[in-house]
Amino acid sequence: MLIVNDAHRLRAGVYSLNELCPYCGAAFADYPLIMSDDAAQTVYHVACALELTTDLLVDLYTFFRPPVPYSRLFTLSAPAPALHAEEGSDAIDTSCTGPINRAHTSTLHSEGGGDAINGS
């Protein structure tokens, strides 16, 4: 949340501009300020919030793409889709034989309803 006046500052839980920034240790002294969305809802100078964000992005990039001579610890990948024999990966699996499907099928056949999809 961007804090640009005394009402925002008070709502964010900062009671004085003399309070210290947890990142740089300097007093807030002037607006604008930034309140993070973490559980503690910490308030920072705008420049400190940008520096912290940059540090986090660099750390994440370095973690997922380590520099040479280091190798990746792991690779994130999506699981391969299950292929059905009849129609490929987008086919609907109609081989359900659970108690609900069996009861529904036996009701249709006993009432002479047949297969509603194929018209039989």
N, C-alpha and C positions, 0 to 999 in steps of 0.2 A: 504494500500500500504506500502510495506517495503521501508524505506528510508535508503540507505547505503552510499551515497556520497553527495557532495555539489550540484551537478546538480539536484538530486532528491529533496533535501531539499529546494532549490530555487523554483522548480516547485510546491512544496507543500505549498509555501507561507511563509516559515520560513526563514527570511533573515539573522539570526544569531544564532549560537549555544548558545548565551547568553539569548535567549528568554526562558520564563518559561513554564514548563509543567503545563497544567491546572488541572491535577489530584493531583500531589504532590507539586507543587510550586517551584521545583528546576530547575536550568538552564539545558538545554539539554546537553551541554558540549561534548557529544560524540555520535557516531553512534552505533548501528542501532536505528532508530526511527520508529514509526508506525503512519500512517495517517488513521483515521477512514473513513468509507464511509457514515457518516451522512451528513446532509445538510451543516453543518459548516465546514466539512472536518478537524476536529481537529487533531493535532499531539501530540503524547504521547511518553514517554520512552517505550521500549518494556515491561519492568517489570510492569509499570503502566497500560499499555493496558491489560496485562494478569490479573492483580489484578482486574481491572474494569470488565473484562469479567467474572471472577470467581464470583464477587459480584452479577452481573446480573443473572448468572445461579443459584446461591443459592437463590436469591430472587424469581425467577420464579418457582423453585422447591418448595419452601416454600409456594408460593401462590397456586399452583395446588395440593400440598400434604401437607396441614398444619399438624403440630405436634399435638399429643394428648395433651390436651383435646379439641382442636378446631375441628370444622367440616368444610367440604368444603362449600364454598358459592354457588357453582353451579357445575354441571357435564356436560362436553362437550360430545355430542353424535351425531352420524349421523342419519338423518331421515331414517325411514324404507322404503324400496322400495315398490312402489305400485304394487299390484298383479293383473294380468288380469285373468279373469275367464277361458279362453280357455287354455293357455299354461304356466301359471305361471308368474314369475317376468320378464322373458326375452321375453315375447310375444310382438309383434308389435300391437299397437292399430290402427285398421283399421276402426274404427267407426267414422272417421272424416266426418262431413256433412257440412263443410264450403262451401262458394260459389265457391272456386277454385276447390275443389274435386267434387262438383256437376256438374260443367261445364265440367270437364274432363270426368267424367263418362257418361254424356249425349252425348258427342261428340263420344265416343267410341261405344255406343249402336246405335246411329243414323247412323254411317258409317258401321255398321255391323261388327265392329271389335271384339265385345264380350269382354270377360275377357282374357287378354293377359297372365295372370299367370296360369289360369286353362285350357287354350286352348279352351274355349267355344265361 
